[in-house]
Amino acid sequence: MKKTYRKKVSKRYNKYKQDQTIKEKIEKRYKVLITIICVILSFLMCTLFYIQIIKNSFYKERVAFLTQNIVYGNSVPRGRIYDRNGKVLVDNVAVKVISYKKNSGISTSEEINMAYKIASLIEMNTNLLNNSDLKKFWIVNNADLAKIKITSEEWRLLEERKITQKEIEKLKLERITEEDLKQYTEIDQEAALVYTLMNKGYSYSEKEIKKNVTDVEYALVAENIEDLPGFSTKLDWDRIYPYGSTFRSILGNVSTRESGIPYELKNHYLALGYSLNDRVGTSYLEYQYEHLLKGEKALYKISNIGDNILLEEGKRGNDIVLTIDIDLQIEVEKILEQELVKAKKEANTEYYNKSFVVITNPKTGEILAMSGKQIIQSGESYKMYDYTPGVLTSSVVAGSIVKGASQIVGYNTGALEIGEVRSDDCIKIAATPLKCSWKYLDNIDDIEALKYSSNTYQFNTAINVGKGVYRYDKPLILDQEAFSIYRNTFAEFGLGVKTGIDLPNESLGYMGTSTLSGHLFDFSIGQYDTYTPIQLAQYINTIANGGMRLSPYLLKAVYEPTSDPLTNLITETKPNILNELNTNIEYLNRVKLGFQAVMEKGGTGSGYINLEYKPAGKTGTSQSFIDSDGDGKVDKETISATFAAYAPYDNPIVSFTVVSPDIYHYGNNSSLRTNVNMRISKEVSKKFFEIYQ
């Protein structure tokens, strides 16, 4: 019994001690928890004191900044574009505009009521309203009647999802009769047009309802603006072109208020921080120099009571000056149009329809004038189209114009010696036709080879470059590396590579892939790869200025917009040297002597430019092949013509490049060949020196 009792007492005692230990642990943890809570509360109290007392003004300003409504003002005019002599090529004109931007919560019936109110205040041209839009307006204006147009069976099919809501709406449109629409008066039709414009495009974008509104219309809408939520009256701007269509395609375009950023350019402009409804440059110079021409919108803070606080004033875009001489440009375009019409009346010119001219300063790369014209014949009449973008996108088999570069290849590789005399005999490779010059030229040196445009002289150089051994009517094996040698040197002149012109969408031309020996011959005389007119212009400039390949450019200078135009210069374009020719100056001078001889009496360029201007240059003719009947098969051989020159040869101030694809073909009388390229070259060079001498 005693043992049992002792065991019970011992168990109770042990349990008591255990409970005491647990109690002590809980009390310790409680004290720790109380301490942590006190620390946290102290920290919170200190933080609140710091925020509410010490930093009170700072956080008040921060909250005000984060909750303020910052908005941009109306679109501001773009910068002007001038020619090199300060003549305005592109300007802005102020226009009064009525626009609409849908407010949240606006119902269809409210929009219809506002459309009628606007129609009563301004005149709308209902010729712009098509029948489909009028029917859609009838549906929203007569919802109950429109439902009756749908049969109960069709509604059942919709419920069963056998037809779509879109198909139902289509049926409604189809079943609206002329009788239904007869109820609409002139004011109804005007309201329908207003409503259509209000709901065109994205719902969140601002819609142009009417521009060039009269002063009376502008005032009437402004007076009633409180009853027209979402409508606004404002002054906007449009681009104007004092010289009409002259150089118009290269000046480029700007998006409309309605379209905003074009879809295809959306990612480009959004990445630059634009809004979807901003007006932007969409092509050529307006696009290329968007960052300079765009204005800066005014920035406003809208207070809770509706006051507008101006934070930053709006600013018109910067003005840019081009290298173009608009007077020379006008004359070049006029000459091209006249000569195209004249040539189309000559024999064997059925497939000739365009020519290009580029005039530059070879020492800087400045483009003084450039134009492309395309002519389309319809019966006895002709229609002329601007094709100036083709200067950098349209390529042609250039022909002998490239022989200057070919001779540099020969000199550089030791395949040709200065003054080397060769026979102009035809070249015959086994299983291929004879390859000859345009006529037999007897024994000639390197200068005469350029003057008379010998083909076989260049063929022999190509054989040497390709480390071949020529035997009449035997197979000829050439080192394929010769193609790379030629192309690398040609690229130093700007042939087959991008020129760096400050315009988008420049093309490279076509590069042949075959490495047959005969094709190396073709390459050496410009009958294989194709080049654009601007590449040929860069090529002649590289020769003219002593071996520097310069980027051709149109942007001459940038000015801040001021009340006194063109007084505050921001930046001026400097010549950009892309590379220098990897050749000895004596080799280049030898080519230049050959180019002088080309223009002299007896040379292939004789008569292209008046000799009193001391020209040097090179002509080119090439075989081209076209699909004459549109059946997808190339079936007609034509002749294309190129010409590039500079003057004076001892101190060049100008270069001329003229390209005319498919100027004639061999017809019934092949001796009848137009000399349109010569006439264009003679007239544009004459006009240049009339202006600049």
Steps between C-alpha positions, in 0.01 A plus 500: 500500500778737594685427181187563299438823685860616446473426131184710474659788691812479279289511184309800622818676596657430162189623325504813713864569407420435136210742512718760668764463229240541225353801679842662527562443128164650409566803723841550336350475151223738601755752623692467173178545300405805707846643440470444120156657494629801695791539256268477198258750651786733581629466142152569359458801725838638397423435133163669525661793678767520225245484218226718649712759676854516368432406129145629488559755221703255288231231495225752439684616189565138396132405529403811307746408223384138473131590493523799268352475149771582249383546141659606172368789299398499136729386221763761414626579149800313360819671397531659158712351221716737292721458197870589511423863409240552772191448286212333685419155362262385775307726736199487732162665464259546789161330467190515718389153602198352674584167660343242729641266764253269671460553874442198723136425566366665184207299361408442136186714532706787641742474209209505254358813664840671485541398135172677417603806697837523321326452165278799580803718576736417211471391137609145421574362155257208476677376185747349746225284651465161335183292496636245748573768762152646451347156558704451816377837625143394424549186710630684810233765453218246453600208721148357537425517129834340424416203724184435300720448195615172658258203501418299810667200341822700459486616861459134602804403293697775676398366841610154393828649380447376147550852370695789650407851608716625215282310253188647661636853455583421139143384439367823650712705261391294201130539584497876538317626193521823307153572635642484854770750411266741319387639833848649548526869414818692429547575870455130581770410251735764643436364849568148369835617362589671830405185695707283262805722549447501877526120506767442241821325607607442859245610761766673711655702217405851404292520180507786254141598420580793274804709422527839330171600663377855452531761773123488550494119536797513735326760719165315504655174616715680758192675643320167543796295615355442850210309344736295282715286734803363316492763225766768475597790280866566442759640267710235334743498207552339162812465287513715185740480207576831329667323205217254445608159374868594457713262711178411675552125536836542676368768735274227636164488673353553847219291649157654540332600826260214457751225424765602753791256495464266200462137603816388318705760690328449836778308672767739374328813632358354821853392595598866470229611743234616254124469552285310251320817386816706438564630150832372373718485192414192296738509202835630375624830649200552731564150637882517493512825697189455715712556812598844371176613338251396769386769738476483879144517635412728786469325840216588739401403855126472551389594850196363686304814424570473129771765468778438248848579629763527225810300592686516168426708192454333163768546237499467121740243358849590385551631148721304264690620195557261212793480260250521212490807277129521420556716190738239357260223607214665309711521185620138530145372536387711205785369281424140593133534415570668166761246396288202601212621284737570212663157526166318508427643155820349361539153349556183707421665837189296587656370822671818611303674777731661756825686561690621806730796566721563803707819536742521793799682639775234473713660772230489768232251393229769499213418264414812302218343301365154440202385305339201338212518255282227359285541192195293413358519150126472442413526133639831377530654845756460777474511875803587709567360847763587756744213549771670704510228770632275223831687527574283802270202442512425125811318374630456146769305318742792482726407209835657417461785747673273759816448294683760708463273803597196290828663400577580864461126569751433223754757621470388865556131422772548240269363232530830313793737458474873444528566126469131410407450134274211399330379187123537493446155348191310608523237772377147424452243776404145413126441462417870543432779251767753406545782751598823329503876535221696336737535205858403430727767651842375383790533745414724795644597836321539833391861432360412159331193648290737710459762229361254246353263761681182400353179635782266408752721681305432822462129412876463483536675835243261648696202367811629674314571824360146488849356433377332182672402179302594190515299177259566216192274512639300792353459848596779738537433870512803729554525875156554655661735751514751214129577554570600861797711392284691253203536735713617792655774289165596347359530853771755582344718229147441635391241244297212642484646853277750675613857445392633841255751352278650769177347371325174589455200271826512306554191284824315431429383147548145375813292548557208262588161650665316211882482494542390139791660319271667248308667782822652636542657155143630523563637849810690388300695240193559718279233344442278804415663835250788514537839669270785598537856367614623842772232509623616158499859630715396797731312262567803279545723807764264641699537180442876476612590853818293497389173660269581793165321513266755653145445618255685275268709715200733493508660848723806491419666834256517792370825653290587802156640414518875551311806381801579281539177299834323461692711750559262788707211367488175698712274284645479150574180309865430431624273220509139615789294365397135488832376369793593280597310187769244560708599198794715395411856402681453167256220413200718580648789303543267204128416512417871524706567187305225327173660610614834358571328169152345502343846480729629224433478130494136394432375853178316582390795715559765235205739489359405840636813671635819342881482499526857628395362840808268496310176569632152575275196510393165364210369298345156529266288296378159602279221381185450704221251465133562576164327492341699220154341501448429871489121466767448764773417245793724413478533123639835385854636498531872566786745540545705816717811516700653785724803526702654782731800484650783701626848418735678484740205494780698668280628789163320505203693636222280362426149384219380275351151490238409241341156477244393239394133506368332184540806278459298180487155354608355167193549283437486129761767445766453767692807384223721646616546858401780734776710655277607791775443759733735313229765468411484869868523602565794271196694618538445875873584494426813295231607746730441798775722363248768403394516864843464665728699270 
